[in-house]
Amino acid sequence: MKKNIILSIALTILSSAAFAKNVNVTGSVQDSESHEAESFAVVQFLDSDNQVVAYTMTDENGMFSQSLPDGCDYTLYFSNLGR
C-alpha cells in the first residue's frame, strides 16, 4: 500500500510538471562602455524574494538562454570575474 501511495504522488508531480508552462529568456551581455561582448559572464535569475531560482553563463559571444516558469517576475543579475 505504501509503495502505491508513493508511486501515485510521484506520477501526480510528474504529470503536473509536464503541463507547466515555461518561457525561454534569451539575451546578450555587453560592457557598458566598450560595448564588447562579455564572454562567460554569470547570469542569475532572482525571484521576488531575491532568491536565485536559476543561473546560466554567457557563451563566447556574450549570448545566454534560460528556460524559466512562466507567470513570474524575475530580476537578472550579471557578474563577471575580474570586472
Secondary structure, DSSP 8 states (H G I E B T S, - for coil): -HHHHHHHHHHHHHHHHHH--EEEEEEE-B-TTT--B-TT-EEEEE-TTS-EEEEEE--TTSEEEEEEETT---EEEEE-TT-
